[in-house]
């Protein structure tokens, strides 16, 4: 069993042993995000705010680097949360809330691509990759150069590989969950993620490709 | 991703660099907008969608009502759409030779139905045909001699032939018809056959006359209904359909119209009367 799955099972066991949750389904346990969503479904707006604060920044970064355009990312970001709010009445914790959230985000991005064939490359993201203030000149140079190479390599990745990498990094999804979100099979998701990491690694290290 | 230790380290390195790179945060204006939306429960397009469902329902109900009303519309009163009655052959009276079934469109047995103009013309035509056949032989200009006229002549020939034969034979024996005289005369069996044929002919003529009268009656009743429903131009003083049922009452109505000074009306009524009752002897009435 993977580390993430083990942690989830342990957390759920703890929760389950402490008290009987009002929102526990028949299968035995509910992740915390789903519990917050169910409370929001019952009218608890504070639960939604907690849920939102937990996931808004990673989701925004995911969309920002996926779309490579800030305005587009803003629009899709708003659409995604709008759909989450609208779906609260019919929400059921059949999967992790993170998987549900990023699946909605992925689909919104696909819909946007279909409506707007032109996918403009933005220089806005590149402008943010300059050296961060407060760093020493030596570390800043190498670090910033690595980040610049990574950012550029990330922008140059094919959409599917970039999507897989961002889901893994921002959402913390496993290969199976990435496959579920993107609608691909497990092996395809795995190969996309592998190729993405490989290319980024090469870009960072500027080393020759290992066999 | 590969599970080899060196790959895991390199993959972790990529993750670490990415963690340093990805420091962006969601803008505050987006956060506020989304939280406000979540609190109100209305999505960005909810205001537009709020009226869409009622509008869709209204459109559906309106369209359904329009379709129902369209289907339940009163049928057209155009005479051209009047239905067809039972075939002429099903009528109780034998139509006979004088009844031109092909020319007469079938008229509804229900008197409430309105006749077509073609039906009225055909009924008039049949009435004219029946009247012509009833006319005296002198008026038939080019008609060949009918069998009624021929039969007595043939009987005379037979009697003459008998007398001749008796005279020649000189005996009281029964007359032996002369072969030559009788060669051209019809035989007794032919005469015997001729009488039922004549009777059948008479019957056919009578049947055609009655059929024509039936048609006329039906046309009259249909015309009366038609007049009651459609004919808004009929003057107030004209004879009502109830008086037109019998010739005597109709003539009386026409007389009354003349006494009132409505000669035009009386003339048109009388024309129609003559069409419907051609055989009525109105010589003693003041038309």
Interface residues (C-beta under 8 A of the other chain):
Chain A: X40 X45 X48 X49 X52 X56 X57 X59 X60 X61 X64 X65 X74 X77 X78 X79 X81 X82 X83 X85 X86 X128 X129 X143 X146 X147 X150 X151 X154 X169 X170 X175 X190 X193 X194 X197 X200 X201 X204 X205
Chain B: X1 X2 X10 X11 X13 X14 X15 X17 X18 X19 X20 X21 X22 X24 X25 X26 X27 X30 X31 X33 X34 X35 X37 X38 X39 X41 X43 X44 X45
